[in-house]
Amino acid sequence: MPTAPRPGLTLRQGAEVYAPERLAPSVTSNPARLLRLARKGLARRGGRRAAGEHAGVHRRGAGAGAVRAPGRQQKVEVRRVRGGLELRIDGTQASVHRPGRSLTGVVWWALASPILLGPRRRRPRVLVLGLAAGSVARAVRALEPEAEIVGVELDPAVIRVARRRFDLDHLGVELVLGDALDHLRRERRLFDLVVEDLFIGTSRSVRKPEWLLDEGYPLIRRRLRREGYVVSNTIHEMPAIVRAMRSFGGRIVSLDVRGHWNRITVCGRDLPPPRALRRVLGSRAETARILPRVSLRSR
């Protein structure tokens, strides 16, 4: 989900923090003290907490790069995790990469999973709004190797880190560096799948950008093929996102991720009901392993 760090935080527990201007790591001499200050709300950069993630919530998207608060820079942090790296933007987990493996987090597999539902008569085209370091794109590529993937990311610092540390260049993504709303206004192609993974705000106030419901979803609808699917990574705004999706027609199903606040919400005219959708996900090893951690519900 979204996290947007600013220059000058810490190298802590294998974490590397890059200044957006120069990608130079900075090191604190007392990581424990920094963490205590962060928990007290005193260690802040640009209005976002320096360390930590709120209540185990997995976040990704707008704060991660496709949307940014005006007049501020994001803090882009790379941490070592078991078997690989994670990207955090302003303290929120944005991507996970384990080199040599397509394995990533359950939320990103859930976001990519509607690619399994598309027609096989043509090469599918996928638009990812909120690319970050490419976890959704990596999952899409694993599920549909021939997919044409367009990824929109606002922050050049995120892209530099993603190319340097997360093998973004090997995913074959058409990269659009810019604002998600501007891109939706300009884009003229139709897509089989649109992944909306946009957030703004700090880890304690993460939310969708204000323009998304009023202008964003009507624009997404214009870019979606009639038999296509739109999927959204939601937390608190799921009811509002569901209302916005009603105008698309078809069924709406949520994949509620246990242990997270994320509700992955899918809409499409040919979307199967939850039980049939579970069977589709169970047909592939990559998505079958997330099924014990998600509950599928009609909305």
Buried (B, 14 or more C-beta within 10 A) or exposed (E): BBBBBBBEBBBBEEBBBBBBEEBEBEEBEEBEEBBEBBEEEEBEBBEBBBBBBBEEBBBBBBBBBBBBBEEBBBBBBBBEBEEBBBBBBBBBBBBBBBEEEEBBBBBBBBBBBBBBBBEEEEEBBBBBBBBBBBBBBBBBBBBBEEBBBBBBBBBBBBBBBBBEBBBBEEBEBEBBBBBBBEBBEEBEEBBBBBBBBBBBBBBBEBBBBEBBBEBBBEBBBEBBBEEBBBBBBBBEBBEBBBBBBEEBEBBBBBBBBEEBBBBBBBBBBEBBEBEEBBEBBEEBEBBEBBBEBBEBEEB
